[in-house]
Amino acid sequence: MSFCEWIEHDNFVLKSNYNSMRKIIFTVVALGLFFVSFNSCSPAEEKDECPLEGYGLLEIRNKSTNTVHRIIIDGINYGTIDPKGVATFPLRPGKHDVQSVGISGGNGCSPAQIFIVECGTERISCSS
């Protein structure tokens, strides 16, 4: 093999290796783009935004500094909330009558009528 034949032969091997590497890189990049685009087009996972299906939440905050409030919703005693406390109650959607009656140190608040939306949260507070 002459010097010129060796250079041409070596150059052919380099070109052949270069072309093989280009094909491999192209394939890797193409597969990467395919998987990225495939994942971005997949439907988003559904978040559990409504853990209590068929219910909404009523959050009541007792802003009083010294009065414990008894919470009565639709004539049913739901318990008490200490001063500066918060309580959350699951309720069926619709209209509800809410009373916050002071049982120590104060009078409580005027009765209220609230509307609960499924998977929603209604917030009220009482400061007396």
N, C-alpha and C positions, 0 to 999 in steps of 0.2 A: 504494500500500500504506500503510495507516494504521499508526500507532505500535503499536496493540494487535495488528494482524495480523502485524506484523514480529516482535514478541515471541513470539507463538504459533508463528510460522514458525520463528524461531530456536530456540525451546525444542524444537520437533519435531526439528530437525536435531541438536541436542545429545542428545536422547533416542535418536535413531536411531544416532548415533555411539557413544553409551554402550552401547546394546544390541549393536552390532557388536563393540565392544571386549570386552564380557562374553563373547560367543560365541567370540571368538578366544582369550581367556585360558582359558576353560573347555576348549576343544579342546587347547590346549597342555598344560594341567595333566593332562587325561585321557590324552593320548598319553604324557606323561612317566610317569604312574603305570602305564600299560600296559607300557611298556618296562622299568620297574624291576621290576614283578611278573613279567614274562616272563623277565627275566634271573635273578631269584631262584628261579624254578621250574625253570630249566634244570638238567640233571644236572651235578654237579660234575665238573670235569676229573679224569680219573684220574691220580693221581701215580705216578711210576715208583718205587714203594716197594721193589720187588724187582728190582734191575738184573741179578741173576744167577739167573734163573728155573731151578729144578731144583737149586739149590745153597743152602747156608747158609755162614756165615762162622765161622771159628775165629780169635779174636784172642788172641795169646800175648804177655804182657808179661814181660820179663826185669828183675826188680827188683834184681838183683845189681849191685854197684858195680864188680866187677872180673872177672866170669866171662862168657866168651862161651859161649852155649848153642847146641848143634846140635839142631835140631828134627826128630824122626822121627815120622811119622804113618803108622800101619798098615805099618810096616817100610820106608817110603820116606823118604829124606833130603830134607827140604824146605829145607835151608840153615841159616844161623845167625842168631842175634839178639845184637847187641852189648849190653854192660851198659847198663841203663836204657832199652833199646830195646823197640819193639813191632813185631810183624809180624802180618799178617792173611792167612789162607789160605782160599780157597773150597773147600768140601768137599761131597760128595753128602750128602743127609740120611741119618741113621742113626748107628749106634754106631761109634766110632773109638778106636783105641789111640794115645795120645800120649806121647812121651818127650822130655824136655828134658835133654840130656846135656851136662855141663860139659866144655869142651875146653881151657879155660885158666883156671887159678886156682881152680877149685872142682869140685864133684862133679855139679852139676845137681840135678834133682828126681826124685822117685819117679814111675814111670809112672802115667798116669791114663787112665781110660776116660771119654770124653765122648759126648754125644748131640747131633747137629746136626739142627736143624729147618729145613726149606726156608724161605728168606728171613729166617731168624733169625741172630742172632750169639751165639755162646758165647764167654765170656771166661774165660781162666785166666791165672795168673801163677806165676812161680817166683822165689824170692828167695835161693837158695843159690848 
